[in-house]
């Protein structure tokens, strides 16, 4: 479609294509023609099922940075293919990555997508926060005039949004029956072809090694942004001498701690998520501590961190596994294993231990400095 404005075949209005999600489509104030159907909706945007280069770049950025906080689409009604009054209606969050996975799963099909205003949050998290919920679904169905768009009365809601949606209330208020689709968008075609029936596998939340690995940049990047502060602190600590701050002692003494610090960050944000099902106990804090301890010991055995004293070795064995444990606790929000109450309970237990590890490490470092100066 040309980027220039053109006249609507339905009215005398001017339709101005606006880009969204790969292919471009028309937006009008009153009607949009989809095949032989004139859609009486305030605004409908036609979107493709393919991902453009910009979509892939956006997906990548949303995985590695806070860009995901602003990665969203406008709430409203969208069309995939050439839907008519009999076409299925799917519900999505307005977090663009959720929306993109849904539209990609609808390749070769004609469908409507009702996008809720979840403040740019994905389906599962938004359902827990209440933005992907009953009231918003009712409001959006009415706002887009869905009862005039389709002749059937059903909407397909992702299973992960079920916690926020009271199907009986939606039915009572709008007349639309809520069907809960599969967990993964990629299973939607099979779900539809099976007569809107989900298998047991479709109802399971998969959290494979690849799923966990994809999420690790969200934990690793924030930790690495703070790592320079640790770097400066270590070199100041070891470089501080009677004569002032000297480079050679800072480098000779601090390099080993910098390496161990980096290893502890990787242990808590990468190694622990990868090894998540294989580490004992359900506690993420303990899992992270084990990953940190094993990584620290492995670094010792590899001979890459020759520490000068027993005191420094004690500091390393106390401080760095504790740091890995703390970072591993942050991963709880990315998993399907833990609830808010469980996380709060574990934090209450773990924080005093982290504080103790920090105090002991500081004490041993002070003793070490006093001895080296004496």
C-alpha positions in Angstrom: 0.0 0.0 0.0 1.2 3.5 -0.8 2.3 5.8 2.0 0.1 8.5 0.4 -3.4 9.1 1.5 -6.2 7.7 -0.6 -10.0 7.8 -0.7 -12.0 5.2 1.2 -14.1 2.9 -0.9 -16.8 3.0 1.8 -17.2 6.7 2.5 -15.8 10.0 1.2 -13.3 10.0 4.1 -9.6 10.0 3.5 -7.8 7.0 4.8 -4.3 7.6 6.0 -2.2 4.4 6.4 -0.2 4.3 9.6 2.6 1.8 10.3 2.3 -0.9 12.9 3.9 -4.3 13.3 5.3 -5.1 9.9 2.6 -4.5 7.3 0.7 -1.2 7.1 -3.1 -0.7 7.1 -5.8 1.9 7.1 -7.3 3.7 10.0 -10.6 5.6 9.6 -12.9 7.5 11.9 -16.1 5.6 11.0 -15.8 2.6 8.7 -13.2 0.2 7.4 -13.9 -2.3 4.6 -12.7 -5.8 5.3 -13.7 -7.9 2.3 -17.4 -7.3 1.8 -17.8 -6.1 5.4 -18.0 -2.4 6.4 -16.9 -2.4 10.0 -18.7 0.2 12.1 -15.9 0.6 14.6 -14.3 3.9 15.8 -10.9 2.7 14.6 -9.5 -0.5 13.0 -6.0 -1.0 12.0 -5.0 -3.8 9.6 -1.8 -5.6 10.7 0.3 -8.3 9.1 1.5 -11.5 10.6 5.1 -11.2 9.6 7.8 -9.5 11.7 9.7 -6.6 10.2 13.3 -5.8 11.0 12.0 -3.1 13.4 9.8 -5.7 15.1 12.8 -8.0 15.6 14.9 -5.2 16.9 12.2 -4.1 19.3 11.8 -7.6 20.6 15.6 -7.8 21.1 15.7 -4.5 22.9 12.8 -5.4 25.1 14.7 -8.5 26.2 17.8 -6.8 27.2 16.8 -3.4 28.6 14.2 -1.2 30.2 13.0 -0.5 26.6 10.2 -3.0 27.3 8.6 -0.6 29.7 7.6 1.6 26.7 7.2 -1.1 24.1 3.5 -1.0 23.5 0.7 -0.7 20.9 -2.5 1.4 21.1 -5.5 -0.3 22.7 -8.3 -1.0 20.3 -9.5 -3.2 17.5 -7.1 -4.7 14.9 -7.7 -6.9 11.9 -5.5 -9.8 10.6 -6.1 -11.0 7.1 -9.6 -10.3 5.8 -11.9 -10.9 8.7 -15.7 -10.8 8.5 -18.6 -11.2 10.9 -17.8 -14.9 11.5 -14.1 -14.5 12.2 -12.6 -15.3 15.6 -11.8 -12.5 18.1 -8.6 -12.7 20.2 -7.8 -10.6 23.2 -4.2 -9.3 23.8 -2.3 -7.1 26.1 -0.9 -3.9 24.6 2.7 -5.0 25.4 3.9 -5.1 21.9 5.9 -8.3 22.2 2.7 -10.1 23.4 0.8 -8.6 20.5 3.5 -9.6 18.0 3.5 -13.2 19.1 -0.2 -13.4 18.8 -0.4 -11.9 15.3 2.4 -14.1 14.1 0.5 -17.2 15.3 -2.4 -16.1 13.2 -0.5 -16.4 9.9 -2.9 -17.5 7.1 -6.0 -16.8 9.1 -8.6 -14.0 9.3 -9.2 -12.7 12.7 -9.9 -9.7 14.9 -7.7 -8.7 17.8 -9.0 -6.7 20.7 -6.1 -5.0 22.5 -6.6 -4.1 26.1 -5.0 -1.2 27.9 -2.6 -3.0 30.2 -0.2 -0.1 30.5 2.4 -1.8 28.3 2.6 -4.9 30.6 2.4 -8.5 29.3 -0.7 -10.7 29.8 0.4 -12.7 32.8 1.8 -9.8 34.9 -1.1 -7.5 33.8 -3.6 -10.1 34.9 -1.9 -10.2 38.3 -1.9 -6.4 38.6 -5.5 -6.2 37.4 -5.0 -4.2 34.2 -5.7 -7.3 32.1 -9.0 -7.8 33.8 -12.7 -8.1 33.7 -13.5 -4.4 33.8 -11.0 -3.5 31.0 -12.2 -6.3 28.8 -15.8 -5.2 29.2 -14.8 -1.6 28.6 -12.8 -2.4 25.4 -15.5 -4.7 24.0 -18.0 -1.8 24.2 -15.5 0.8 23.1 -14.7 -1.0 19.8 -18.4 -1.9 19.2 -17.6 -5.6 18.9 -21.2 -6.6 19.0 -21.6 -4.8 15.6 -18.3 -6.2 14.2 -19.1 -10.0 14.6 -22.3 -11.9 14.6 -21.0 -14.6 17.1 -20.6 -13.9 20.8 -17.2 -15.3 21.8 -13.8 -13.9 22.6 -10.6 -15.9 23.0 -8.6 -14.9 26.0 -5.0 -16.2 26.6 -5.0 -18.7 29.5 -2.3 -16.7 31.3 -4.9 -13.9 31.6 -7.5 -16.1 33.3 -6.6 -15.0 36.8 -7.7 -11.5 35.9 -10.9 -12.3 34.0 -14.2 -13.3 35.4 -15.8 -15.0 32.4 -19.3 -15.0 33.9 -19.3 -11.3 34.5 -18.1 -10.6 31.0 -20.9 -12.8 29.6 -23.5 -11.0 31.8 -22.3 -7.5 30.9 -21.5 -7.8 27.2 -23.1 -11.1 26.0 -19.7 -12.4 24.9 -18.6 -15.8 26.1 -15.0 -16.1 27.1 -13.0 -19.0 25.8 -9.5 -19.4 27.3 -7.0 -20.3 24.7 -3.6 -22.1 25.1 -0.7 -20.8 27.2 1.6 -20.4 24.1 0.4 -18.3 21.1 2.1 -20.8 18.8 -0.5 -23.4 19.8 -3.4 -21.2 18.7 -3.8 -22.8 15.2 -4.0 -26.3 16.6 -6.4 -25.0 19.3 -8.7 -23.6 16.6 -8.5 -26.6 14.3 -9.4 -28.9 17.2 -12.7 -27.1 17.7 -11.4 -24.6 20.3 -10.2 -27.5 22.5 -6.9 -27.3 24.3 -4.9 -30.4 25.0 -3.2 -31.0 28.4 0.1 -29.9 26.9 -1.4 -26.6 25.7 -2.5 -25.9 29.3 1.0 -26.4 30.7 3.4 -23.5 31.3 6.6 -24.5 29.7 9.8 -23.1 31.2 12.6 -24.7 29.2 16.3 -23.9 29.3 15.9 -21.7 26.3 13.0 -19.9 27.9 15.1 -19.2 31.0 18.2 -18.3 28.9 16.2 -15.7 26.9 15.2 -14.0 30.2 18.8 -13.8 31.6 19.7 -10.4 30.0 16.9 -8.8 31.9 18.7 -9.7 35.1 22.3 -9.5 33.9 22.2 -6.0 32.4 21.0 -4.1 35.5 23.6 -5.9 37.6 26.4 -5.0 35.1 25.3 -1.4 35.1 26.2 -1.3 38.8 29.4 -3.3 38.4 31.6 -0.2 37.8 30.8 1.0 41.3 32.1 -2.4 42.6 35.1 -2.1 40.3 36.1 1.4 41.7 35.5 0.3 45.3 37.8 -2.7 44.9 40.6 -0.8 43.3 40.4 1.9 45.9 40.4 -0.6 48.7 43.5 -2.4 47.5 45.2 0.7 46.2 44.9 2.5 49.5 48.4 2.5 51.1 50.2 4.6 53.6 51.7 6.6 50.8 48.3 7.2 49.2 46.4 5.4 46.5 48.8 3.4 44.3 48.1 1.7 41.0 50.3 -1.3 41.4 48.8 -2.6 44.7 45.3 -1.8 43.4 45.9 -3.9 40.3 47.8 -6.7 42.0 45.4 -7.0 44.9 42.1 -6.0 43.2 42.1 -7.9 40.0 41.3 -11.2 41.7 38.3 -9.7 43.4 37.1 -8.1 40.2 37.2 -11.5 38.5 35.4 -13.1 41.4 32.8 -10.3 41.4 32.1 -10.8 37.7 31.8 -14.6 38.2 29.3 -14.0 41.1 27.2 -11.8 38.8 27.2 -14.5 36.1 26.4 -17.2 38.7 23.4 -15.3 40.0 22.0 -14.0 36.7 22.9 -16.7 34.1 24.2 -19.9 35.7 21.4 -20.2 38.3 18.6 -19.7 35.7 20.1 -22.2 33.4 20.6 -24.8 36.2 17.3 -23.9 37.9 15.6 -27.3 37.8 18.7 -29.1 38.7 19.7 -27.2 41.8 18.3 -28.5 45.1 15.6 -26.9 47.3 12.8 -24.6 46.0 14.5 -21.5 47.5 15.9 -19.2 44.8 18.2 -17.7 47.4 19.8 -21.0 48.2 20.0 -22.0 44.5 21.8 -18.8 43.9 24.1 -19.3 46.8 25.0 -22.8 45.6 25.6 -21.5 42.1 27.8 -18.7 43.5 29.8 -21.0 45.8 30.4 -23.6 43.0 31.5 -20.8 40.6 33.8 -19.2 43.2 35.4 -22.5 44.1 35.8 -23.4 40.4 37.5 -20.1 39.8 39.9 -20.8 42.7 40.7 -24.3 41.3 41.2 -22.9 37.8 44.1 -20.8 39.3 42.7 -17.5 37.9 42.5 -15.7 41.3 45.6 -16.1 43.4 44.5 -14.5 46.7 47.3 -13.3 49.0 45.9 -14.4 52.4 43.5 -16.7 54.2 41.4 -13.6 55.2 40.9 -12.6 51.5 39.9 -16.2 50.7 37.3 -16.1 53.6 35.9 -12.9 52.2 35.6 -14.4 48.8 33.8 -17.5 50.1 31.4 -15.4 52.2 30.8 -12.3 50.0 30.5 -13.6 46.4 28.1 -16.6 47.0 25.9 -14.2 49.0 26.0 -11.7 46.1 25.0 -14.5 43.7 22.2 -15.5 46.0 20.8 -11.9 46.1 20.9 -11.6 42.3 19.2 -15.0 41.9 16.3 -13.8 44.1 15.5 -11.2 41.4 14.8 -14.0 39.0 11.8 -15.0 40.9 9.6 -12.5 39.0 10.5 -14.1 35.7 9.4 -17.6 36.6 6.1 -19.4 36.9 7.3 -21.1 40.1 6.8 -18.4 42.7 4.1 -16.2 44.1 4.4 -12.8 45.8 3.9 -14.2 49.3 6.6 -16.8 48.7 9.1 -14.1 47.5 8.3 -11.9 50.5 8.8 -14.7 52.9 12.1 -15.7 51.3 13.3 -12.1 51.4 12.6 -11.8 55.1 14.8 -14.8 55.7 17.5 -13.9 53.3 18.1 -10.2 54.0 19.6 -10.7 57.5 21.9 -13.3 56.1 23.1 -11.0 53.4 23.7 -8.2 55.9 25.7 -10.7 58.1 27.8 -11.7 55.1 28.4 -8.1 54.3 29.5 -7.2 57.8 31.8 -10.2 58.2 33.4 -9.5 54.8 34.0 -5.8 55.8 35.4 -6.9 59.2 37.9 -9.4 57.5 38.9 -6.8 55.0 39.6 -4.3 57.7 41.7 -6.8 59.6 43.6 -7.6 56.3 44.4 -4.0 55.7 45.6 -3.4 59.3 47.9 -6.4 59.0 49.3 -5.4 55.6 50.0 -1.9 56.9 51.4 -3.1 60.2 
